[in-house]
Amino acid sequence: MSADAVLKPDFAARRRHFIFTDEHEALRESIRAFAIKELAPHAEEWEETTFPDWVFKRMGELGFLGLDKPEEYGGQGGDYYSSLVLAEELVHAHSGGLTMGVAVQTDMAMPPILAFGTEEQKQQWVVPAIAGDAILCLGITEPDAGSDVAGIKTRAVRDGDDYVITGSKTYITNGHRAHAIVLVTKTDPDAGYDGFTLFLVPMDAPGVVREKKLAKLGMHASDTALLAFQDVRVPAGAVLGQVGKGFYHIMWELQGERLIGAAGAVAAAQRVFDQTLQYATERTAFGRQIGKFQVTRHKFAEMATKIESARQLVYSTAWRFAEGHYPVREISMAKLHASRIAVEVADECIQIHGGAGYMKEYGVERVWRDLRLNRIGAGTDEIMLDVIGRSYGL
Ligand SMILES: Cc1cc2nc3c(=O)[nH]c(=O)nc-3n(C[C@H](O)[C@H](O)[C@H](O)COP(=O)(O)OP(=O)(O)OC[C@H]3O[C@@H](n4cnc5c(N)ncnc54)[C@H](O)[C@@H]3O)c2cc1C
């Protein structure tokens, strides 16, 4: 640059983060186009009916359920960032419930099977799950134990070559439609953290009861189940990972789930921000665009700053995760911060819309209702704070 050149801010400049390549951007465009064209038109209807199973099949056909999964199981063999792209671009389906149902498949249930499963288990469940032919769910939470995972009561008792499972799980996303569940049980209640074991249980096994469809504040397009396991007999081959190591396996799983949830929360906040920015240039009051009031301008500035800070935290943490680190503290920070700011942004966007923000027609209230889950699911704000605090030896 010459000494007399004048530097002017270029707010329209490309702002691609260094973790993403041209391939990621091409993928971003195709997922966004798919979400806008094939999913978003049904978003309203799916709030009433939950999204249909063909979404999994279609996404399987397009390769979107295995972006970062090994090619030998039908995946695309992409890097971790490709799953971030999926989480980010699916917000254009305008359906938090759909995004969550898909994330349970790709980033909650599949990773532990790929990481700890046998070749047979991968062939039986991961291959059809990537193709969209099998739907998976994950069962940690129970009526009497959510945050306190160590307090679960579901028991798996060895009986000859089999295990017999008894207990219940609640708030299970995809629980009504799933073909298999990654189930957290206790095999040795006296062994503390070393007494847990994961199982891969077919949902049509005798004794698996889909007890109730649970009604909820948001995420209406997803199905949420209360499940009972009544003397469910499974062979020893249904054990996922090591007997007695289930607690550590599921804590590992939760890290990926939290990070992908954080990425989705930031993207949803950005989308509702963009929608509201547009509204603020169209709506007038007292003879001017509402966005031109200084108070509104500053609201956008505050929101944009929050979104950007959360995004950078998610990306830098994702980079460490993809490099093979195990950044539990940073993932907890990213999950906490992204969830909080996303809810704050959605709330402010309702405010900027005025009465329209309260109306279903604009969809802003739905974003708030859907995002409100992020401060609870996969570990509450309070649990994230505790993990972060404890990481300093407190
Ligand atoms: C729509 C939806 C979908 C879900 N999907 C799934 C799923 O697919 N699979 C699954 O396994 N689970 C799922 N969950 C469960 C979710 O992960 C739990 O709800 C969450 O972990 C909190 O557990 P809890 O509801 O039992 O709350 P509790 O653990 O009872 O917590 C109640 C309150 O106490 C606070 N608290 C608890 N312990 C502490 C502590 N040590 N310090 C400070 N405060 C504390 C919490 O932060 C919270 O504010 C889902 C939940 C919802 C709502």
The ligand as an ORCA input file, in Angstrom:
! r2SCAN-3c Opt
* xyz 0 1
  C     -36.777    -30.355     24.072
  C     -35.745    -31.155     24.780
  C     -35.032    -32.128     24.094
  C     -34.095    -32.929     24.767
  N     -33.482    -33.947     24.085
  C     -32.756    -34.850     24.795
  C     -32.273    -36.042     24.178
  O     -32.454    -36.262     22.979
  N     -31.598    -36.944     24.946
  C     -31.368    -36.752     26.275
  O     -30.773    -37.596     26.921
  N     -31.803    -35.609     26.882
  C     -32.500    -34.686     26.183
  N     -32.960    -33.540     26.807
  C     -32.704    -33.369     28.229
  C     -31.803    -32.203     28.617
  O     -30.468    -32.461     28.278
  C     -32.001    -31.972     30.125
  O     -33.308    -31.409     30.265
  C     -30.966    -31.073     30.736
  O     -29.718    -31.706     30.780
  C     -31.345    -30.638     32.159
  O     -31.721    -31.723     32.949
  P     -33.106    -31.674     33.773
  O     -34.167    -31.271     32.835
  O     -33.262    -32.959     34.492
  O     -32.937    -30.517     34.808
  P     -32.390    -30.636     36.306
  O     -31.097    -31.380     36.301
  O     -33.480    -31.129     37.170
  O     -32.092    -29.132     36.653
  C     -33.070    -28.228     37.177
  C     -32.373    -26.922     37.536
  O     -31.385    -27.151     38.544
  C     -30.140    -26.658     38.098
  N     -29.048    -27.494     38.607
  C     -28.968    -28.847     38.579
  N     -27.790    -29.238     39.090
  C     -27.110    -28.127     39.427
  C     -25.824    -27.859     39.995
  N     -24.984    -28.851     40.300
  N     -25.461    -26.577     40.210
  C     -26.304    -25.575     39.897
  N     -27.530    -25.748     39.355
  C     -27.916    -27.004     39.121
  C     -30.204    -26.723     36.559
  O     -29.256    -25.859     35.978
  C     -31.640    -26.308     36.339
  O     -31.726    -24.912     36.369
  C     -33.844    -32.700     26.140
  C     -34.528    -31.689     26.809
  C     -35.478    -30.947     26.171
  C     -36.221    -29.912     26.957
*
